Amino acid sequence: MNRPSDATGRMDRLTPLETAVLAALADELSAQIPDLAGQILEALPGARRLTAEGFRTEIIVDRRRPSPPSGPTGWLGRVHGDVAPLEHPMAFQAEFLNGRLMALAGSTYDEDATAIDLRAARVTGLFTVTVTGRSVAWEPRRIRPQDSPLQALHHRDDDTDLPRERPPPIPPEVRAVGGMIFGGRNKYRPAPPPPPTLPALAPDEQKSWVIGVWVLAIVAGVFTLLLGLSWIVALGVTGYVGALLQRRTVQERLRRVWAAMHAHDS
């Protein structure tokens, strides 16, 4: 029986990427689904779908394995990892039905996932993201499927291309955390408003500002002399302080500090 070609992306075993990600998910979800690691050991891949947004792999657990007595239903997991040639890590989740593993999905952060070779791709730098946005590194373990009669279900003769189907969307909270971690804050949330522009000083105020600046500069120079330094150093300190305090950016910062102090006092 002929095996599918490389173009189909269909294989009789879990890929290195799928194996590593499922191992990380088994650790992360061990409290919710204690049986998950055992399910993965007796699982084989089903249909795979690859789109620009990511991939989805159907997972078939040996049907002779008893189903969990109870468990969650839906997409779970906060595992991330680097997959070449993508610039940013991918987010991975697994689908469950009453605690039974059904599928694995990987989603990108606005990158084209079709550049990934699912057959040869490997994931590195696996980590999980906590609800507070903290990333926790994870060391992957190698989990290989055991022999199972379900393997015969995955020997196909067809060379059909992968169907194009959108994977499940990244949950908003995961997308927001990924945006903060991978430099996409401006992409996933509005930029903070710019600081208010201060009005220009009136001529009398500008004159008072210049006088005050040079008084401070002279005080700095005198203080330098009191420290026992030479008059040349004192002149240099006086000129530097005077020129620094006359810069527009420094002036605006000092004015904002002054205004904030007055607002707090009032």
ZIFEN-V229800 format. One record per backbone hydrogen bond with DSSP energy under -0.5 kcal/mol. NH is the residue of the N-H (numbers start at 0). CO is the residue of the C=O. E is the energy in kcal/mol with one decimal. If there is no record, write none. Layout:
BEGIN
nh: <NH,NH>
co: <CO,CO>
e: <E,E>
END
This chain:
BEGIN
nh: <7,8,8,16,18,19,20,21,22,23,24,25,26,27,28,29,32,35,38,39,40,41,42,43,45,48,50,54,55,56,57,58,59,59,60,61,64,73,75,78,79,80,81,83,85,89,90,91,92,93,94,95,96,98,99,101,102,103,104,105,106,107,109,112,112,114,115,117,119,120,123,126,127,128,129,129,132,135,136,137,139,142,143,145,150,151,152,153,154,155,164,174,175,176,177,178,179,180,181,182,183,184,186,187,188,205,206,207,208,209,210,211,212,213,214,215,216,217,218,219,220,221,222,223,224,225,226,227,228,233,234,235,236,237,238,239,240,241,242,243,244,245,246,250,251,252,253,254,255,256,257,258,259,260,261,262,263,264,265>
co: <4,4,5,120,14,15,16,17,18,19,20,21,22,23,24,26,28,32,34,35,36,37,39,59,57,55,53,105,48,103,46,101,43,57,58,41,61,95,93,91,126,89,123,121,82,80,106,78,104,75,102,73,99,71,96,94,94,56,92,54,90,52,107,51,110,111,112,115,116,116,81,79,135,77,127,133,129,127,134,125,137,140,141,40,147,148,149,150,151,153,162,170,171,172,173,174,175,176,177,179,178,178,183,183,184,201,202,203,204,205,206,207,208,209,210,211,212,213,214,215,216,217,218,219,220,221,222,224,223,229,230,231,232,233,234,235,236,237,238,239,240,241,243,246,247,248,249,250,251,252,253,254,255,256,257,258,259,260,261>
e: <-1.3,-0.6,-0.6,-0.8,-2.9,-2.3,-2.4,-2.6,-1.9,-2.0,-2.5,-2.4,-1.7,-2.5,-2.8,-1.0,-3.3,-2.0,-2.0,-2.4,-1.7,-1.1,-1.6,-2.2,-3.6,-2.6,-3.3,-2.0,-2.4,-3.3,-2.8,-2.8,-3.1,-0.5,-0.7,-1.7,-1.9,-2.5,-2.7,-0.9,-3.3,-1.5,-2.9,-0.6,-2.1,-2.9,-2.8,-3.2,-2.3,-2.7,-2.5,-2.2,-2.1,-2.6,-1.4,-3.1,-1.1,-2.5,-2.9,-2.2,-2.9,-2.5,-1.1,-2.5,-0.7,-1.0,-2.0,-0.9,-0.6,-2.7,-2.3,-2.4,-2.4,-1.5,-0.5,-2.9,-1.9,-3.0,-0.5,-2.7,-0.7,-0.7,-0.5,-2.5,-1.8,-1.0,-1.5,-1.9,-1.0,-0.9,-0.7,-2.5,-2.4,-2.0,-2.9,-2.3,-1.8,-2.2,-2.7,-0.5,-2.3,-0.6,-0.7,-2.2,-1.7,-2.9,-2.2,-2.3,-2.4,-2.2,-2.2,-2.6,-2.4,-2.2,-2.0,-2.2,-2.3,-2.5,-2.4,-2.4,-2.0,-2.6,-2.5,-1.6,-1.8,-2.3,-1.2,-1.9,-1.7,-1.9,-2.5,-2.2,-2.7,-2.4,-2.5,-2.5,-2.6,-2.3,-2.4,-2.6,-2.4,-0.6,-1.4,-2.6,-2.6,-2.0,-2.5,-2.2,-2.2,-2.3,-2.5,-2.7,-2.5,-2.3,-2.1,-2.4,-2.3,-2.1,-2.1>
END
